[in-house]
């Protein structure tokens, strides 16, 4: 597992804790790709 993957998972869980909404896997993958392209 790379550092990028860990950061994306942490961001996902923070989003869920803050909003109470869990994005779909497709949304998560798109957000992670966007962050990596940075």
Secondary structure as UniProt FT lines:
FT   HELIX           3..19
FT   HELIX           25..37
//
